[in-house]
């Protein structure tokens, strides 16, 4: 049965979708069966990042509205056969409930190990729709002090969802000595009171097949993601 993990952020531009897609590829490389579900309606680009934007016959709304079966909306990745994308290729013209999305994901869950839900940034309705479909969460932010306030707002809301586990990923970390206005990943983790499970440097942040296969950061994040329930259990002791 798939673990449903929402990938979210306090603001746009922190690399949330890039982290989600790279994590999905690394999990697939380890043999896990993975779905990337893009719920960022209108701003969706997970299919573009993964290079399958011209392969989808249906999207998640087609499945919700009964124009196809849930499995027909999945787009297999050409290089990683255990990775599939459930895209959202249209702007919402009417309200779609979290329950409707959850029914689709629940029907697919027995055939997969992970469903990574790419959430809209911020705390508007789209965020709550995505969060309501998940059981665990990863919060993506950057080392900039300006990003911390937005991340803190989302962190508080994530805790109200009573997720089984919540982890922090700090993206766009510079290898050289930090400059003014930047925090260390450990400082961010302490401020948000969320365990740090991934650090992605600026060198790792761009999705490219030839770079991805050598990315230690995303391999480490995938391993941490697999062990996230154990990390949370140790934290709560």
C-alpha positions in Angstrom: 0.0 0.0 0.0 1.5 3.3 -1.1 2.6 5.9 1.4 1.0 9.3 0.4 3.5 12.2 1.0 2.6 15.8 0.2 5.6 17.9 -0.9 4.9 21.6 -0.1 6.5 24.9 0.6 5.7 28.3 2.1 6.3 30.2 -1.1 7.0 29.7 -4.8 10.5 29.5 -6.2 12.1 27.3 -3.6 12.4 24.3 -5.8 9.5 22.2 -4.4 8.6 20.5 -7.7 12.2 19.9 -8.6 12.7 18.2 -5.2 9.6 16.2 -5.7 10.6 14.9 -9.1 14.2 14.2 -8.2 13.0 12.3 -5.1 10.6 10.3 -7.2 13.3 9.3 -9.7 15.7 8.2 -6.9 13.0 6.1 -5.3 12.2 4.5 -8.7 15.9 3.8 -9.2 15.8 1.9 -5.9 13.0 -0.2 -7.3 10.1 1.4 -5.6 6.8 1.9 -7.5 6.1 5.6 -7.5 3.5 8.1 -8.6 4.1 11.8 -8.9 0.6 13.4 -8.5 0.7 17.0 -9.6 -2.1 18.9 -7.8 -0.7 22.4 -8.6 -3.6 23.1 -11.0 -2.8 25.9 -13.4 0.8 26.1 -12.5 1.6 22.4 -13.0 5.0 21.5 -14.4 5.9 18.1 -12.8 5.3 16.5 -16.2 7.7 19.0 -17.8 10.4 18.4 -15.2 10.1 14.7 -15.7 10.0 15.0 -19.5 6.6 13.4 -20.1 4.6 16.5 -20.9 3.6 15.3 -24.4 2.7 11.8 -23.3 -0.5 12.2 -21.3 -3.8 11.2 -22.8 -5.7 12.0 -19.6 -5.1 13.9 -16.4 -6.3 13.7 -12.8 -9.4 15.7 -13.6 -10.4 13.2 -16.3 -10.2 10.5 -13.6 -12.2 12.5 -11.1 -14.9 13.3 -13.6 -15.1 9.7 -14.9 -13.7 10.2 -18.4 -11.1 7.5 -17.8 -10.1 5.0 -15.2 -7.5 6.2 -12.6 -4.9 3.9 -14.1 -5.4 5.3 -17.6 -4.5 8.7 -16.3 -1.0 7.5 -15.3 1.9 8.3 -17.6 4.8 5.9 -17.3 8.3 7.4 -17.4 10.2 6.2 -20.5 13.4 5.6 -18.6 12.1 4.4 -15.2 9.4 1.9 -15.6 8.3 2.0 -11.9 7.7 5.7 -12.1 4.4 7.2 -13.2 3.0 10.7 -13.4 -0.5 11.8 -12.7 -0.6 15.3 -14.2 -3.1 18.2 -13.9 -3.0 19.8 -17.3 -5.9 22.3 -16.8 -7.0 25.2 -14.7 -9.8 24.3 -12.4 -13.1 25.6 -13.7 -15.1 24.4 -10.7 -14.4 23.2 -7.2 -12.8 19.7 -6.9 -13.0 18.3 -3.4 -10.1 16.6 -1.5 -12.4 13.6 -1.2 -12.7 13.2 -4.9 -8.9 13.3 -5.4 -8.4 11.0 -2.4 -10.7 8.4 -4.0 -8.5 8.3 -7.1 -5.3 8.0 -5.1 -6.8 5.4 -2.8 -7.7 3.3 -5.8 -4.1 3.4 -7.1 -2.4 3.0 -3.7 -2.4 -0.9 -3.5 -0.3 -1.1 -6.7 2.4 1.4 -5.6 4.9 2.1 -2.8 4.9 5.9 -2.8 2.5 8.6 -4.0 4.3 12.0 -4.0 1.8 14.8 -4.1 3.2 18.1 -5.6 1.2 20.8 -3.7 0.7 24.4 -4.6 2.9 26.7 -2.6 1.4 28.7 0.2 -1.7 28.0 2.3 -4.6 28.6 0.0 -7.3 26.1 -1.0 -5.0 24.1 -3.3 -2.6 23.5 -0.5 -5.4 22.1 1.8 -6.7 19.9 -1.1 -3.3 18.4 -1.5 -2.6 18.1 2.2 -5.9 16.4 2.8 -4.9 13.6 0.4 -1.7 12.8 2.3 -0.6 10.9 5.4 2.9 12.4 5.6 4.6 15.6 4.5 7.8 17.1 3.3 8.3 20.9 3.7 10.8 22.4 1.2 12.4 25.8 2.0 15.7 27.6 1.3 18.3 29.0 3.7 17.2 32.6 3.3 15.8 34.3 6.4 13.0 35.8 4.2 11.8 32.2 3.4 11.6 31.2 7.0 8.5 33.2 7.9 6.5 31.6 5.1 7.8 28.1 6.0 6.9 28.6 9.6 3.3 29.4 8.7 3.0 26.2 6.6 4.8 24.2 9.3 2.2 25.2 11.9 -0.6 24.2 9.6 1.1 20.9 8.7 1.2 20.0 12.4 -2.6 20.6 12.7 -3.1 17.8 10.1 -1.7 15.3 12.5 0.5 13.7 9.8 2.2 10.4 10.7 5.5 12.2 9.9 6.8 15.5 8.7 10.3 16.2 7.4 12.2 19.3 6.3 14.2 19.6 3.1 16.5 22.7 2.7 17.1 23.5 -1.0 19.6 25.8 -2.7 22.2 25.4 0.0 25.6 27.0 -0.8 28.7 24.9 -0.2 30.8 28.0 0.6 30.7 29.9 3.8 27.2 31.3 4.3 26.5 35.0 3.8 24.4 37.5 5.7 20.7 36.8 5.6 21.2 33.0 5.3 20.6 30.3 7.9 22.1 26.8 8.3 19.8 23.8 7.7 20.1 22.9 11.4 19.1 26.4 12.4 16.0 26.2 10.2 15.1 22.8 11.5 15.4 24.1 15.1 13.3 27.1 14.3 10.5 25.1 12.6 10.7 22.2 15.0 10.7 19.8 12.1 13.4 17.1 11.7 15.9 17.8 8.9 15.8 14.9 6.3 17.4 16.5 3.2 19.9 19.1 2.2 20.2 20.0 -1.5 23.0 22.2 -2.7 22.8 24.6 -5.6 24.8 22.2 -7.6 22.2 19.5 -7.2 19.0 21.5 -7.8 18.6 21.3 -11.5 16.9 18.2 -12.9 19.2 16.6 -15.6 19.5 12.9 -16.3 23.3 13.0 -16.4 23.5 15.0 -13.2 20.7 13.2 -11.4 22.3 9.8 -11.5 25.3 11.1 -9.5 23.4 13.3 -7.1 24.3 12.2 -3.6 21.8 14.7 -2.1 18.8 13.2 -3.7 19.9 9.6 -3.0 20.3 10.6 0.6 16.9 12.2 0.6 15.3 9.1 -0.9 16.8 7.0 1.8 15.6 9.4 4.5 12.1 9.4 2.9 12.0 5.6 3.1 12.9 5.9 6.8 10.8 8.9 7.6 8.4 7.0 9.9 11.3 5.7 12.0 12.8 9.2 12.2 9.5 10.6 13.4 9.2 7.7 15.9 12.6 8.4 17.4 11.9 12.2 17.5 8.7 11.6 19.6 10.3 9.4 22.2 
